[in-house]
Amino acid sequence: MELSRRNILRNTAASAALTTATAFKSMSANSKAQIGMIGTGGRGRYLTERAYAGVPGQMDVAAICDTFTGNLARGKDLVATKGGASPKTYADYKELLADKSIDAVVIATPEHLHFRMLMDAIAAGKHVYLEKPLAHTVEEAQEIKKALAKTDRIVQVGTQNRSNSLYQKAKQMIQEGMIGECHYVRAFWYRNALPDGSGAWRYAVPADATEQNTDWKRFLGPARTRAFNKNRYFQWRLYWDYSNGIATDLMVHQTDVTAYVVGKGIPHEVMANGGVYRWTKNDDREVPDTISCLLDYPPDKFHINYSCYLGNSRQGYGEQFMGDEGTIEVISRSTLNFYPEAYPGVPGHIKARKEFTQTIPNNDNLAVESHIRNWLAAIRGEEKVIAPINAGFEAAITGFLSTVSLRSGRKVKWDHKTDKYTLA
Ligand SMILES: NC(=O)c1ccc[n+]([C@@H]2O[C@H](COP(=O)([O-])OP(=O)(O)OC[C@H]3O[C@@H](n4cnc5c(N)ncnc54)[C@H](O)[C@@H]3O)[C@@H](O)[C@H]2O)c1
């Protein structure tokens, strides 16, 4: 939130100039993509595993970059174990980007670093798999959309629910009329954890982490300068300087997949409320552990009712697509339930539809593998990416509007013609 607009514009102009200067480099259909992993923390290593499991033979992890030496070493070990290779290692992502043998990069760093890394990667001629959210602020997202509108580089945003076969089935069922007209989606995410558990975003902080071996300055990047703080480095999701919290970490997946399934992207009006209610003891988190958002689309006669609470896990997470003839819900990304409406007097043809459940174990793993496969196929010119920049833009903006509403205590309106928001 602290980025100056002038800096963004200056850096963007520099990136755009470089993009034009960069020669188009195509990858032959038979060659393996040479991948650079930027960020080998939890997600970067998970994506490395999924890539080796899901698209063997289509890529090599040829280089990795991380500012924390502990995670760089873990990333290197993983590539050795899964890929039998020894990648080049970097602490500065710009040095990795300068390596001409790298075709494409995966960016799996904290949210506040996404904008600059994406722009620099495109300027260096790389294809990009960018973890969600697209950016950290409305202004950054606007700049990305504008500056990269005509890029020939292939960008896949890491909202893998689009590649999940159950959401694809839900989309098809809705198109076939199985739930009738759908004007309403209820989406939720409920979690609980021990005070030092990952469910509460209190990830373990390595005891040996120091200002030097984490490269604190590079972690801060465009964020405001402050003294070294291990919690901020390893638990960055809890602080506004690096994250929009629930809205861009969890909700972003759910509004993105709603846009995919029913075609409704950025809402016209957003109202959000919440706070830090559960994790108050010895906890300096800034982002709420409790939010409710009402996302409204009056011209489309559509509404999303969203809630998230990190203090009880009973109801799990999922999305319910509620039509006048039935409901489709996808729970935990791995179970699809279909329920025809059953109110008194419901027409016979609706009643005749059979309720059913389909469960696919480990389905998020499969979705991520499919998402990476789709990105590599798009780089080879065989497919189109399923989560392009515009999808990332819509999901990120929806998250930012929720944060703006929550922090200002006001309703926020989005103008779809100018791509700008106002406070009501
Ligand atoms: N799609 C999904 O389902 C999903 C799931 C988890 C995380 N994510 C996303 O992945 C990204 C990373 O999340 P995470 O959980 O892996 O966080 P993490 O803190 O575990 O990992 C981030 C890594 O980035 C490194 N890093 C920090 N600054 C850097 C810099 N300037 N240059 C290079 N490396 C730097 C850190 O040392 C760390 O290893 C986030 O955008 C997050 O939202 C997506």
The ligand as a Gaussian input file, in Angstrom:
#p B3LYP/6-31G(d) Opt

LIG

0 1
 N       -2.089000     -21.067000      -5.536000
 C       -2.109000     -21.481000      -4.275000
 O       -2.955000     -22.300000      -3.872000
 C       -1.080000     -20.951000      -3.320000
 C       -0.810000     -21.608000      -2.116000
 C        0.189000     -21.106000      -1.293000
 C        0.874000     -19.939000      -1.641000
 N        0.571000     -19.313000      -2.798000
 C        1.262000     -18.065000      -3.183000
 O        2.651000     -18.338000      -3.368000
 C        3.415000     -17.192000      -3.006000
 C        4.463000     -17.607000      -1.963000
 O        3.814000     -18.093000      -0.813000
 P        4.561000     -19.093000       0.190000
 O        3.513000     -19.685000       1.048000
 O        5.448000     -19.983000      -0.571000
 O        5.433000     -18.076000       1.056000
 P        6.826000     -18.411000       1.755000
 O        7.090000     -17.321000       2.717000
 O        6.830000     -19.827000       2.231000
 O        7.865000     -18.356000       0.552000
 C        8.260000     -17.126000      -0.031000
 C        9.725000     -17.282000      -0.410000
 O       10.133000     -16.108000      -1.093000
 C       11.449000     -15.802000      -0.644000
 N       11.717000     -14.390000      -0.923000
 C       11.343000     -13.310000      -0.214000
 N       11.792000     -12.192000      -0.807000
 C       12.454000     -12.584000      -1.934000
 C       13.142000     -11.892000      -2.965000
 N       13.239000     -10.543000      -2.978000
 N       13.721000     -12.611000      -3.950000
 C       13.662000     -13.974000      -3.954000
 N       13.033000     -14.687000      -2.980000
 C       12.420000     -13.982000      -2.003000
 C       11.439000     -16.162000       0.821000
 O       12.737000     -16.342000       1.336000
 C       10.646000     -17.434000       0.824000
 O       11.464000     -18.564000       0.662000
 C        2.409000     -16.162000      -2.507000
 O        2.076000     -15.294000      -3.543000
 C        1.195000     -16.988000      -2.123000
 O       -0.006000     -16.271000      -2.181000
 C       -0.371000     -19.807000      -3.652000

